[in-house]
Amino acid sequence: MVIDENILFSAGAEIKEYNPTENIFCEGDNPHYYYQIITGEVKLNNYNEEGKEFIQNFLSAGQSCGESILFIDKPYPMNAEAVTDCSILRLHKSTFFNLLNKSPKLCMEVSSFLSQRLYYKFIMMMNISSQSPSTRLKGLMDYLKSFQDDESPYSFMIPLTRQQMASLTGLCVETAIRTIKHMEKDKILKIENRKILY
């Protein structure tokens, strides 16, 4: 969790409910709120001129979305769209900054979270530039697993569907499925009950 929900509530945050496919914010909107997911899943995406979707990330309970844009005077460069039914805490930008100004500890926690997001962007940018589908998928799985202590083989269950993994790595789903099967044969990962263990 980025910020304790009780702190957000005490500062005046409100809960907003979103249905699947509903936008929390849209590309080009000016940021006015800090958003933190209580329940549900949100995707950050863009659409190119042909209408093809590019998914940047999937976010779930305890994560925030679009917070880095609050620190600059720019519109959102992406959409935040509910994938499932979502309950999201919303706190006005000015109140969010007041919270950070009053608490150096909270400011450090938010900075740490922003640094993790930046790290993810660098890792994904590096992997997506590879022509090899297995390099792209392995890079994504390495990143996801990097936040757990147990680094032994097959100790981490990938929390994404194959479609989500394909979207995040710029692959078509068929290529992702085929590559994952090859990776299993090469003992890079294990599949049990359709779940990927890495």
N, C-alpha and C positions, 0 to 999 in steps of 0.2 A: 504494500500500500504506500502511496506517495505521501499523503497527509491523513492523519487520524480523522476519521469521520466526525467524531465528537468535536474536534477543533473546528471543522468546517461548519457543523451545525451551530455551534456557539457563536460563530462569526456571521451567521445569517444565511447560510447556504440553503437552497431549496432543492427538493427532489423533482426531477422532470422524468416523465415516462415516455418511451419511444417504442414504436412498433417496428417490426422487421422492414427493412428498405427505407425507413424514414431517416432524413438527414438531421444530424445534431448541428452541424454547420456545413456550409458549402464553400467550394473554391471561389475566391473573390470576395467573400464576406469579411468585414472588419471584425477582429476579435474583441469581444466585450466580457467574456466569462471564462473562468477556470472550470473545466469539466472533469469529474472523477467518477468512474464507473462503480456502481454498487453491485448490480447484477447484470448479466448479459454479455454479449460480445459485439464489438464495434470494429469495422474495418476502415482504414484510411486508404483512399483511392483517388485516382484521376482518370479522366477519359481523354484519349487523344482525338485528333480531328476526324478520324474515321469512326469514332464512338467505341473504340476498343478500351476495355477497362484495364488499368494498371494498378495492382494492389500493392501498397507500400508496407502495410503492417496489419496485424490483427491484435486487438486489445481486449482484455477481459477484466473481471472484477478486481478492484483495487488499483487499476492503472488509470492514468489521466490521458486526455487526448487534446492535442493542439496547444498545450501549455507553453511550448517554446516560442510560439508566435506572439504571445502576450508581451514578451520582452522587447519586441521591435515594432516599429510603426509601419507594419505591412499587412496586407490582407492574407487570408489563409491560402496557401498554395495547393491545398488538397481538400477533399470532402471527408467528413466523418459520418459514416452510415451505419445504422443499427443492423446487425446481422440477425439477431434474435430480439425478443422483447427485452428492453433495457430499462433499468432505473439508474439515473445519473444525477449526481449532485452537481449543482451549478452555483458558483459564487462569483459575484461581480468582480471584474478586473481590479478596480480600485481597492476593494476590501481584501482581495488576495494579496496585493502589494503591501497593504498595511500589516497583514499577518506576517509577511516575510520580514518587514522592517522591524517588527517588535520581537522577533525570535531568530537569533543567529543560528540556533540548532535546526529550526525548520528550514531556514534558508539553505543550510548545508545539505539537508536531506533532499530538497528539491534540486539543488545543483548536482548532487550525486545521481539522481534519477535522470536528469538531462544529459549527464555525461554517459550514462548507460545507453540512452537513445542514440547519441552521437556515435558511440562505439558500434552499435548495431548497424547504423547507416554506412559506416566505413567498411565493416565486414561484408555487408550485402553488396555494396558497390563493387568491392574487389571480386567477390565471387560471381556476380552477374556478368562481369566482363569476360569470364571464362567461356569458351565454346563447349566445354565438357559438361553435360548434364549432371554427371556424378559429382564433379567438383562443386557445382552450384548447390546441389542438395546436401552434400557433406558439409559445406560451409554453413548452411542454415542450421543443420543439426548440431554442428560444433558450437555454434553460438547459443542455441537453446540449452544445450547441456552444460555450458560453461557456468551457469548459475547454481549448479548443484555440487555438493561436496564429493559424492561418489563418482569417480571417473572410470570405474571398471566397465568393461564391455557389457553392453546390453542392460545397463542399470537404469537407463532413462527412457521413459515412454514418451515419444513425440506427441505433443498435445494438439497436433494439426491433422486435418484430413489431407488426403493426397491432392485434392483440388486446391486446398489452401497452400500446400507446399509448392505446387506448380505455379500458382499465381504469384507467390512471393519470390520465386526464382526466375520468372519470365519464361517458363516452359509450358508446353501444352500438357494437359493432364495425362494423355496417353504416354508421352515421353517420360513423364515423372514416374508413372506406374511401372513401365518397362525398366527404367533405370533402377528403381528401388528393388525390383526382383533380381536384377544383375548384382546389385550391392549385397543382397542376401546370399546369393551364390558365392560371392567373394568373401563372405563372413564379416562384412563391414557392419551389418545390422542383422537383426533377427525379427521375423514376423510371427506373432502369436495371436490367434483370434483376431486377425486383421489389424492388430496394433503393431506399430513399429517400435522396436526396442533398440536403442543405440548406446 
